[in-house]
Amino acid sequence: MNTQKPTRNESGFTLVELLIVMSVILILMVLAIPKMQSVIRKANETSAISSLRMLNQMEGQYASEYPQHGFACTLPALGGKVGAAPPSAESAQLINDDLAAGSKSGYTFSITGCAKTTINNVDQYNSYQINAVPNSVGHSGDRGFCTDENAQIHYDPKGGTNCTELLQ
């Protein structure tokens, strides 16, 4: 009489082992995702600050190329498709299409507060304010940023356009 027990083929993982591995992965994800979101917000803010610096430079270039108009008071005036037509005061082709449309890296950009003088029926803008606000405060960015013709960048810690703090 044969009293040996039948042997099982023990290749592969058991259900308990798979559940343990999945639990460890889930714990690591719970720890990593908030840090990753913080890194994304910081990267978006850095991109917004860089874009504001570049927009200030392009406003200066626009004013020197079109002195009869002064500064550009809209983002599309600074933008325009390169090669579609010659650059003009309405489409200077100085910035990329995404920024000319007013959106880049989780931030919405706008030019406001333009002051003008009218000379020979032509508006000449002598000041501007450029705003960059997060599309979703706390998700795409935490702070709002503002700059003007003086090229200093200020920020609003609440993500709006009440920019009272000077960016260092």
C-alpha positions as CSV (number, residue, x, y, z in Angstrom):
1,M,0.0,0.0,0.0
2,N,1.4,3.4,-1.1
3,T,1.1,6.1,1.7
4,Q,2.8,8.9,-0.1
5,K,0.8,12.1,-0.5
6,P,0.5,13.6,-3.9
7,T,2.9,16.6,-4.5
8,R,1.8,19.9,-5.9
9,N,3.6,21.8,-8.6
10,E,4.7,24.9,-6.6
11,S,5.7,27.2,-9.3
12,G,4.3,30.8,-9.3
13,F,3.0,33.1,-6.6
14,T,0.2,32.5,-4.1
15,L,-2.7,34.8,-3.8
16,V,-1.4,36.1,-0.4
17,E,2.0,36.9,-1.9
18,L,0.5,38.9,-4.7
19,L,-1.7,40.8,-2.3
20,I,1.3,41.7,-0.1
21,V,3.2,43.0,-3.2
22,M,0.2,45.0,-4.3
23,S,-0.2,46.5,-0.8
24,V,3.4,47.6,-0.8
25,I,3.1,49.2,-4.2
26,L,-0.1,51.0,-3.1
27,I,1.7,52.4,0.0
28,L,4.6,53.6,-2.1
29,M,2.2,55.3,-4.5
30,V,0.3,57.0,-1.6
31,L,3.6,58.5,-0.4
32,A,4.9,59.5,-3.8
33,I,1.9,61.1,-5.6
34,P,1.6,64.2,-3.3
35,K,5.3,64.9,-3.7
36,M,5.0,64.5,-7.5
37,Q,2.1,67.0,-7.6
38,S,4.2,69.5,-5.6
39,V,7.0,69.1,-8.1
40,I,4.6,69.7,-11.0
41,R,3.2,72.8,-9.4
42,K,6.7,74.2,-8.8
43,A,7.7,73.4,-12.4
44,N,4.6,75.2,-13.7
45,E,5.4,78.3,-11.6
46,T,9.0,78.3,-12.8
47,S,7.7,78.2,-16.4
48,A,5.2,81.0,-15.8
49,I,8.0,83.2,-14.3
50,S,10.2,82.5,-17.3
51,S,7.4,83.3,-19.7
52,L,6.8,86.6,-18.0
53,R,10.4,87.6,-18.3
54,M,10.4,86.7,-22.0
55,L,7.1,88.6,-22.5
56,N,8.7,91.7,-21.0
57,Q,11.6,91.4,-23.4
58,M,9.2,90.9,-26.3
59,E,7.2,94.0,-25.3
60,G,10.4,96.0,-25.4
61,Q,11.2,94.6,-28.8
62,Y,7.7,95.3,-30.0
63,A,7.8,98.9,-28.8
64,S,11.1,99.4,-30.7
65,E,9.9,97.8,-33.9
66,Y,6.5,99.6,-33.8
67,P,7.1,102.9,-32.0
68,Q,3.9,104.4,-33.3
69,H,1.9,101.7,-31.4
70,G,4.1,101.7,-28.2
71,F,3.6,98.4,-26.3
72,A,1.4,95.5,-27.4
73,C,-1.9,95.4,-25.4
74,T,-2.8,91.9,-26.5
75,L,-1.0,88.6,-26.6
76,P,-2.1,87.9,-30.3
77,A,-0.3,91.2,-31.3
78,L,2.9,89.7,-30.0
79,G,2.2,86.3,-31.6
80,G,1.4,85.2,-35.1
81,K,2.3,82.3,-37.3
82,V,5.9,82.7,-38.6
83,G,6.0,82.8,-42.3
84,A,2.3,83.1,-42.9
85,A,2.6,86.8,-43.6
86,P,5.2,89.5,-42.9
87,P,5.3,90.6,-39.2
88,S,3.0,93.5,-38.4
89,A,1.8,95.5,-35.4
90,E,-1.2,93.2,-35.2
91,S,0.9,90.0,-35.6
92,A,4.5,90.7,-34.7
93,Q,5.5,87.0,-34.6
94,L,7.6,87.4,-31.4
95,I,6.1,84.7,-29.2
96,N,4.9,81.1,-29.7
97,D,1.3,80.2,-30.5
98,D,0.5,78.6,-27.1
99,L,1.5,81.8,-25.2
100,A,-0.1,84.0,-27.8
101,A,-3.4,82.0,-27.1
102,G,-2.9,82.8,-23.4
103,S,-2.2,79.4,-22.0
104,K,1.0,77.6,-21.1
105,S,2.1,75.0,-18.6
106,G,-1.0,75.2,-16.4
107,Y,-1.2,79.0,-16.4
108,T,-3.4,81.5,-18.1
109,F,-1.7,84.7,-19.4
110,S,-3.3,88.0,-20.2
111,I,-2.3,91.6,-20.8
112,T,-4.4,94.2,-18.9
113,G,-4.2,97.7,-17.6
114,C,-3.0,99.2,-20.8
115,A,-2.8,103.0,-20.7
116,K,-2.8,104.8,-24.1
117,T,-2.5,108.2,-25.7
118,T,-4.0,108.8,-29.1
119,I,-1.8,110.6,-31.6
120,N,-3.1,111.2,-35.2
121,N,-6.0,108.7,-34.6
122,V,-3.5,106.0,-33.6
123,D,-3.5,104.5,-30.1
124,Q,-0.1,104.4,-28.6
125,Y,0.2,102.2,-25.5
126,N,2.7,103.5,-22.9
127,S,2.0,101.0,-20.1
128,Y,0.8,97.4,-19.6
129,Q,0.4,94.7,-17.0
130,I,0.9,91.0,-17.8
131,N,-0.8,88.5,-15.5
132,A,-0.2,84.8,-15.1
133,V,-2.7,82.9,-13.0
134,P,-2.9,79.1,-12.4
135,N,-5.7,77.3,-14.3
136,S,-6.5,75.6,-11.0
137,V,-5.1,77.0,-7.8
138,G,-3.5,74.3,-5.8
139,H,-3.3,71.9,-8.7
140,S,-1.5,73.6,-11.6
141,G,0.1,76.2,-9.5
142,D,-0.1,78.0,-6.1
143,R,0.8,81.6,-6.9
144,G,-0.3,84.2,-9.4
145,F,2.3,86.5,-11.0
146,C,2.2,90.0,-12.5
147,T,4.7,92.2,-14.3
148,D,4.6,95.5,-16.1
149,E,6.7,97.8,-18.2
150,N,9.2,98.2,-15.3
151,A,10.0,94.4,-15.7
152,Q,9.6,93.6,-12.0
153,I,7.7,90.4,-11.3
154,H,5.4,90.4,-8.3
155,Y,3.3,87.5,-7.0
156,D,0.0,86.9,-5.3
157,P,0.4,84.0,-2.8
158,K,-3.4,83.2,-3.2
159,G,-3.0,82.6,-6.9
160,G,-4.8,85.7,-8.2
161,T,-3.8,89.0,-9.7
162,N,-3.4,90.9,-6.4
163,C,0.3,90.8,-6.8
164,T,1.8,92.6,-3.8
165,E,4.9,90.6,-3.1
166,L,8.1,91.2,-5.0
167,L,9.6,88.0,-6.5
168,Q,13.2,87.7,-5.3
